[in-house]
Amino acid sequence: MLYRKIVFITVLTASLIASLTVRSEGADEAKTPSQGAAKGTAVRSARQAVTSTTFSPAATEFLQQPFASQLVTLNPSGSPQVTVMWFKYENGALLFTTTTDRNKFRNMQKDSRAVFSVVDPTNMYKWVIVHGKLSVVEGRDPKTFYSGLAEHYLKAESLAEWRKTALMDRRTVLRLTPKQITTMGFPQE
């Protein structure tokens, strides 16, 4: 069963990356100085996926934006459980909040592997995908964290409405520690 889960996640991720890395003819060729590249340097295609174990400065800046993300955990059956989430980038990791009665929390307790993705809403060729392990953040007030996320994501009127309906009981903070980071659309440093 574990083998099936691994194969499924691998195929799902590879399909996502393959669908986003469609290249036009000649897109990977280096530009010459007359085409805008600095003398002696090659310019990579903006559609080239780059894999790393740490976030680049450009990806870190991108992750400061209030973009909706997708967090994928594994259900007990091995099928993916996808949730659109608010998130916070902090010290090389991604933080989320959820309640302890939600599927993603129960899934994390059985299998901590997770995949995070976020796409620039104005440019589908600029994105970050993170494979890693989820853990509970100890010693952090979940209510304060959740309120901070809401202030980052919502404008004044929406924030006031959110405060009336936000579920604060049984809340916890989760950290996704990256094992592999794949990005597209960022300058190479």
C-alpha positions as CSV (number, residue, x, y, z in Angstrom):
1,M,0.0,0.0,0.0
2,L,2.9,2.4,0.8
3,Y,4.4,1.7,-2.6
4,R,1.1,2.6,-4.3
5,K,1.0,5.9,-2.3
6,I,4.5,6.8,-3.3
7,V,3.9,6.0,-6.9
8,F,0.6,7.9,-7.0
9,I,2.2,11.1,-5.5
10,T,5.2,10.8,-7.7
11,V,3.0,10.4,-10.9
12,L,0.7,13.3,-9.7
13,T,3.6,15.6,-9.1
14,A,5.4,14.7,-12.3
15,S,2.2,15.3,-14.3
16,L,1.8,18.7,-12.6
17,I,5.3,19.7,-13.3
18,A,5.2,18.4,-16.9
19,S,2.0,20.2,-17.6
20,L,3.5,23.5,-16.4
21,T,6.9,23.1,-18.1
22,V,5.7,23.1,-21.7
23,R,8.4,24.8,-23.6
24,S,8.3,26.6,-26.9
25,E,11.0,25.8,-29.5
26,G,14.3,27.5,-28.6
27,A,13.0,28.7,-25.2
28,D,16.0,27.1,-23.4
29,E,18.7,28.7,-25.6
30,A,20.9,31.2,-24.0
31,K,20.5,34.8,-25.1
32,T,23.4,36.6,-26.7
33,P,24.5,40.1,-25.4
34,S,22.6,41.7,-28.3
35,Q,19.4,39.9,-27.1
36,G,19.6,41.4,-23.7
37,A,21.9,39.1,-21.7
38,A,24.9,40.5,-19.9
39,K,28.2,39.8,-21.7
40,G,29.5,36.3,-20.7
41,T,26.3,35.2,-19.0
42,A,23.5,32.9,-20.2
43,V,19.9,33.8,-19.5
44,R,17.7,30.8,-18.7
45,S,14.2,30.4,-19.9
46,A,11.6,31.8,-17.5
47,R,9.8,28.4,-18.0
48,Q,12.6,26.3,-16.7
49,A,11.9,24.4,-13.5
50,V,14.6,24.5,-10.8
51,T,14.9,22.0,-8.0
52,S,16.7,22.8,-4.7
53,T,16.6,22.1,-1.0
54,T,16.4,25.8,0.0
55,F,14.3,28.8,-1.1
56,S,16.0,31.3,-3.3
57,P,15.7,35.0,-2.3
58,A,13.3,35.6,-5.2
59,A,11.1,32.6,-4.1
60,T,11.2,33.8,-0.5
61,E,10.0,37.3,-1.6
62,F,7.2,35.6,-3.7
63,L,6.1,33.6,-0.7
64,Q,5.5,36.8,1.3
65,Q,2.5,37.6,-0.9
66,P,-1.0,36.7,0.3
67,F,-1.5,34.0,-2.4
68,A,-3.8,31.0,-1.9
69,S,-1.9,27.8,-1.7
70,Q,-2.7,24.1,-2.0
71,L,-1.7,21.7,0.7
72,V,-1.8,18.0,-0.1
73,T,-1.8,15.3,2.5
74,L,-2.4,11.5,2.2
75,N,-5.7,10.0,3.2
76,P,-5.6,6.6,4.9
77,S,-6.6,5.1,1.6
78,G,-3.6,6.6,-0.1
79,S,-5.6,9.1,-2.1
80,P,-4.6,12.8,-2.0
81,Q,-6.5,15.2,0.3
82,V,-6.1,18.7,-1.1
83,T,-7.0,21.9,0.8
84,V,-6.7,25.5,-0.3
85,M,-4.8,27.2,2.6
86,W,-3.5,30.4,3.9
87,F,0.2,30.1,4.7
88,K,3.1,32.0,6.1
89,Y,6.8,31.6,5.0
90,E,9.1,31.7,8.0
91,N,12.7,30.8,8.4
92,G,12.9,28.4,5.5
93,A,9.6,26.6,6.3
94,L,5.9,27.1,5.6
95,L,3.4,27.5,8.4
96,F,-0.4,26.8,8.3
97,T,-3.2,26.5,10.9
98,T,-5.9,24.0,11.1
99,T,-8.2,22.4,13.7
100,T,-7.3,19.1,15.2
101,D,-10.6,17.6,13.9
102,R,-9.8,18.2,10.2
103,N,-8.7,15.5,7.7
104,K,-5.4,17.1,7.0
105,F,-4.5,17.0,10.7
106,R,-5.5,13.4,11.1
107,N,-3.6,12.5,7.9
108,M,-0.5,14.3,9.2
109,Q,-0.6,12.2,12.3
110,K,-0.5,9.0,10.3
111,D,1.8,10.1,7.5
112,S,3.6,13.4,7.8
113,R,4.5,13.7,4.1
114,A,2.9,16.6,2.3
115,V,3.1,18.7,-0.8
116,F,2.5,22.4,-1.0
117,S,2.0,24.5,-4.2
118,V,1.4,28.1,-4.9
119,V,1.0,29.7,-8.3
120,D,1.2,33.4,-9.1
121,P,-2.4,34.4,-10.0
122,T,-1.2,36.6,-12.8
123,N,1.4,34.2,-14.3
124,M,0.8,30.5,-14.4
125,Y,4.5,29.9,-15.3
126,K,5.6,31.3,-11.9
127,W,5.1,28.8,-9.1
128,V,6.6,27.0,-6.1
129,I,6.1,23.3,-5.2
130,V,7.4,22.0,-1.9
131,H,7.7,18.3,-0.9
132,G,8.3,17.9,2.8
133,K,7.2,16.7,6.2
134,L,4.5,18.3,8.4
135,S,4.8,18.7,12.1
136,V,3.0,20.5,14.9
137,V,4.6,23.7,16.0
138,E,4.9,23.6,19.8
139,G,4.8,26.8,21.9
140,R,3.1,29.0,19.4
141,D,-0.3,30.4,20.1
142,P,-2.6,29.1,17.3
143,K,-5.2,31.9,17.8
144,T,-2.7,34.7,17.5
145,F,-1.1,33.0,14.5
146,Y,-4.5,32.5,12.8
147,S,-5.4,36.2,13.4
148,G,-2.1,37.3,11.9
149,L,-2.7,35.2,8.8
150,A,-6.2,36.8,8.5
151,E,-4.7,40.3,8.8
152,H,-2.2,39.4,6.0
153,Y,-4.9,37.9,3.7
154,L,-8.0,40.1,4.3
155,K,-8.9,43.7,3.9
156,A,-10.6,45.6,6.7
157,E,-14.2,44.8,5.8
158,S,-13.5,41.1,5.2
159,L,-11.4,40.9,8.3
160,A,-14.2,42.2,10.5
161,E,-16.6,39.6,9.0
162,W,-14.0,36.9,9.4
163,R,-13.6,37.8,13.1
164,K,-17.3,37.1,13.6
165,T,-17.1,33.5,12.2
166,A,-13.5,32.3,12.7
167,L,-13.3,28.9,14.4
168,M,-10.6,29.3,17.1
169,D,-11.3,26.1,19.2
170,R,-9.0,23.0,18.7
171,R,-6.7,25.1,16.5
172,T,-3.0,24.2,16.0
173,V,-0.1,25.5,13.9
174,L,1.6,23.2,11.4
175,R,5.1,23.5,9.9
176,L,6.0,22.1,6.5
177,T,9.8,21.5,6.5
178,P,11.0,21.3,2.9
179,K,12.8,18.2,1.6
180,Q,12.6,19.3,-2.1
181,I,11.7,22.7,-3.5
182,T,10.8,23.1,-7.2
183,T,10.3,26.5,-8.7
184,M,9.6,28.1,-12.0
185,G,9.6,31.7,-13.2
186,F,12.2,33.1,-10.9
187,P,15.6,34.6,-11.9
188,Q,18.6,32.4,-11.4
189,E,20.9,33.6,-8.7
